[in-house]
Amino acid sequence: MEKNETCLFELVEDVRITWEITDGCNYKCKHCCTDAKEKAGNDLSTEDALRVIDEMDDVGVGAIYFSGGEPLTRKDLFQILSHASSKRSIRRLNLATNGSLITEENARNLASVGLESVLVSLDSHNAKVHNHFRRIDSAFDNSIRGVDILTKNGVNVRVGTVIWNGNIDYLEDIAKFAVGLGAYQVFFNWLVKIGRSVYNPEIIPTEDQYMDIAKKIGEIEEKYAGKIKVGYHRFKEIHPDFPDCLGGQKVYHITSEGYVGPCSWIVKSDPSFVTSMTLKEASLKELMRNPKIQKFKDMVQERSEVFGHGCPAMCISENGTYFSYDPLHYLEGKFVKR
């Protein structure tokens, strides 16, 4: 595990935006961080979404990660993706899906817009376990079929696995299964205590299990090198020389309604750092410079001066306050608590 990172997201050289393109979803997952609804609420219109992409290009956004909800419930998704793909500054486009709406036609369309990858959710190699977590009886079959159709159409597929109490003893089995599916990467995500997971605490691994799981992921990465990439973030000790939080600097999040915040996890946990106006009312450039975004950056600097570099979202989730040591802060041979 060579990565020296504090962030729950991949960082890029320029600006990276995570964009919940809709809050509508056909699943009822136990952990859903957006608490997505069956029918979309007040999503940005097609016209607004295309304009926002123009504005992303103007401010030098280099990467967009589209999520939801379920992005494929938007009938204009391919128009939005194609528009983003045509922009000079936007060089990396990635999409997350539960896999249920992947058809041959959709797969061909996704292949044609130049996506770097499509992440398909798969939280177990066991159908019963995955379906229980996603609360849809056909979820496992949908994911398997989706991966198969995408790979046959030349789309780079990542299997996305949320680490929860139903799969922590079977992470290697999931990686092995992903190899058989033809995925180029299996990506393990830690479960953050927001959204529906708050109402389903039994699914959340304990903090004490964290480093044991991290060690296991490292072993899987080494064992499966050359067979499949193993992706993860924050699965090692955080040292003082690691980069600090870049929320509101190089990382931003856009909600389905068009509000802007410094990162996905902060947006979901603390509205005081989310813009009061949306992208229906103001430009992206204006909202990126909004006082609430600056307030977040000031807070990050203030906490770092006392507690060192770290992830404010994990601090508030695990410690109940931003002004605390990152749960993975490591100094003089031991983890520093609070």
N, C-alpha and C positions, 0 to 999 in steps of 0.2 A: 504494500500500500504506500505508494510514493507521494500521493497528493497531499499538499500542505494547504488545507482549506478550512474555513470556518462556516462557509455558506451551505445551505441546503440545496442550492442550485448550482449548475455549471456556470462559471464565469467565462466571458469572451473578451476579446481585446477592446471591442467597442460596447455599445449599449445593448442590453438584452431585455426584451419585454416578454413577460408571460401574460397571455391574453385569454381570459375565459370568454370565449366567443358567444356562449349561451349558457343560461342556467337551467335549460330544459334537458331532461334526461329520461330514458326509458328504463333505467335501473333504480334500485333502492338500496344501494350499498351501505353497509353498516358503518363505514368509516368516512363517508363522503364529507370532504372538508368544506364544500360549498353548500351542503344540504340542498342539493339540486331538486327541482320540482319536475313533475310529469310534463307540465306545459311551461314553456318559457314565459318569463315575466315581461320585463321591459328592455329586451335586448336592443343594442344599437341597430339601426336600420342598415340595409345594404348601402345606401348612399353615405351614411355616416361612417360605416366601416371602411369603405373605399377611400373616403377623404382622410380618415385617420392614418391609413397606410401611406398616403401621399405625405402626410405630416411626419410620419416615422422616417421616411426617406430624407426629408428636409433636415431633420435633426440628427441624422447619422445612425439610426438604429441598425445594427448589424445582424440581429437574430431575433426571431419571434417563435415562441412556443405556444401553439394553440391548444387549448383544453376546454373543459366545460364544467358541469354538464357533459352532454355528449355532442361534440361538434357536428357530427354527421346528421343531427336532427335539423340543422340549418340547411334549407334548400339552396341558399346562395353560397354555401361554403366554398365550392370550387371556383366561383367567380372571385371571392375574396382571396383565396390562395393564389390564383393565377395573377391577380393584381399585385400581390406582395412579391411574387416571384419575378415580376417584370422590373422591379426597382433596383437601382444601381447599388445602393448601400446595403440592402437587405440580402445577405449572402447565405443565411442559414434559416431554413424553415423546418419546424418539427411539429408533429401533431400527436395528440394522445386520444385514444378511443377505447371503448369497452369491447369493440370488435363485432357487436351485434348487427350493425348496419352495413357491413362490408359485403358488397356484391361485386360481380365481375366488372360491371360498369363503373362503380365507385372506385374500384382498385385501378382500373385503367386511367381514370381521371386523376387519382392521387399520384400515379406514376408520371403523368404528363406535366404536372405543375412543378416538378423538380424539388420535392421534399427531400431533406437529408435523411429523415427516418419517420416511421410511424410506430408509436408505442402502443402495444395491445396489452390490456390488463390480463394477467394470469397469476392468481395468488395461491395456486396449489397445482400439483400434478394430479391431484385427486379431484374428480368431478364433484363429488358430494361436498367436499370442503370448500372448493371455490364457489359453488352455487350457494352454499350457506352464507358465505361472507358477502356475496353480491346480491343475495336475496332474490335471485331469479333462477328458476329451475333449469333453464337452457343456457345459462351464462358460460359454462365450461365449453359446451359444444360450439357456441357462438365464437368464442375466442379461438378455438382450434381451427374452425372453418375460416375465420377471418385471416389468421396468420397464413394459412395455406393459400388462400386466394391472393393475398398481397404478395407473397414471395414468388408465386407463379407469374405475377405481372411485373416482376422486377423491382418491387418496393423493398427498401431496407427496413426490416422489422426488428424492433426491440420488444422483448417481453418485459413488461413492467410488473414487478412483484412488490406489494406492500407487505412489510414484515409485521405479522400479528401473531397472537398466541396460538392460532390454528396451524401455523406453518413453520415456526421457528426451529423445529427439529427436522425439517425436511427441505432446507434451503438447497442442499446439494442435489437432491432429487429433482427439484424444480429446474436447476441449471442443466442437469442431464436431459431432462424432458425438453427444455428449450432447444438444446442442440438437435434433438431428433425432429423438432418442428422446422428447423432451417432458419431460425432467428440468428442474427449476427451478434446480438447482445442480450443478456439478461440484466435488468437494472433493479437493484434492491433499494426500496425506499423505506425510511423509518417513519413510523406512524406518529404524527404530531397531534397533540390533544386539542383539537378544534373540530368544529362541525359536528357530525353525528357521532364521532368517536367519544365525545363527552357523555353522550347518553348510552353508550355501550362500552363502559370501562373494562369489561371483562376481556375485550379483544386486545388491549394495550399491553405489550411487554413492559416489565419493570425496568427502571433505570439501572438496577444492579445487573440485569441481563445484557445490557448494551454492549459492553466490551467483549463478553463471551461470543455474542453474535458477530461483532466486528472481527474477532479472530477467525471465526468460522468462514466469513465471507472472504477474508484474505487467503485462507487455505483453498477455498473453491477457486478463486481467481488464479492462484498458482497451478492448481491441478488441471484446470481446463484451459490453460493458455494454449493458443493455437487451435482450439475447438470452438470457443465462443468468448466474446468479450464479457467481462463481469463489471458492471457499473455500480457506483454507489457514491454517496457524499457523506462526509463527516463521520466516517467509521475509523477514527484514530484519535490519539490525544492531540489537543490543541496547544501549541507552544507559543511563546510571546512573539516570535518572528513570523507567525502566520499572518496573512492579510486580514484586515478588519472587514466588518460589514460594509458592503458597497450599495446597500439599498438607498435609492434616491440619488445615486451617482451613476452607476453603471447597470443597475438593476431596477426595473419598474414593473408594476403590475396593473393591468386594466381589468376591471370587472365587466360582467356582461352588460350592465347598465351604462358603463362608460366612466365610472369613477376611477381615479388614479391614485396609487399608493406606492410605497417604496419596495414592497415585495408581497407576494401572495399571502404568506403566513401572517405578516403584520396587518394586512388589510382585513383578514378574517378575525383577528384577535383584538384589534385596537382601532376603532374608528376615528380617534383623535388625530391619527396620522394619515387619514384618507381625505382627499379633496371633497369639498362640499358641492362643487359644481361638477358636471359631467362633460364628456367630450361632445355632447349635443349642444353645450352652451359655450364652450371655450376650446381653444386649440390645444393640441398635445404639448406644444412648447410652453404655453402659458401654465398648464397644469403641472408640468415637470418642475416649474419654478414656483409653484404655489407655496405659501407660507407654511402649510402643514407638512409638506415634504421637507422644507428647510428645518422645521421644528424637529423632525425625525433625525436628520443629519446632525443637528446640534446635540440631540440626546445621545446619539452613538458616540460622538467625540467625548462628551462628558463622562459616559460610563467607561469608555476605554481608558481614560486618564487614571481611573481608580482601579478598574477590574481587568484591564488588558483587553486584547482583541477577542472577539467572539460573536456569537449569533444572538442578537437581542430577542428574536422570536423564540429561541430555545430557552433563553433565560426567563422570559415571562411565562412560558409554558411549564417549565420544570421547577422554577424557583419562586414564581409568583411576582417577580419584580425584574425590571430591566437592569437595575443597579445591583448586579450580583455577578459572580464568576460564571462563565459559560460552564455547563455541566461537564464538558470535556476538557476544561482548562487544566493543564498539567504543568507542574512546577516543582523542581527539586525532587523529582522521583515519585511524585504522588499527585492525585487529583485534588484540586482545591475546591472545596464545597462552600458555596455562598460567599 
